Amino acid sequence: MCSSRHAPRSPEHPEPARAVQFFAMVSFACPDLLGSLPAFRRVFAEPIVRARDRGASAEERALGAQRSAELASPAT
């Protein structure tokens, strides 16, 4: 058990850290639904984070919005 009064900090930027947390929660409930973590990062997390960058191109913003919508839509 950890006796620290402080929560461990992720060395990553907050956005990718949240994406990894989302991946972990979904993978716990539905293993293999999102594939492997490296594939999830490549297909979903990186385009979403890139789209939110101030210097993102229109194509990057569109791809990020598309990937975000895919994750937000209910599975059928």
Buried (B, 14 or more C-beta within 10 A) or exposed (E): EEEEEEEEEEEEEEBBBBBBEBBEEBBEEEEEEBEEBEEBBEBBBBBBBBBEEEEBEEEBBEBBEEBBEEBEEEEE
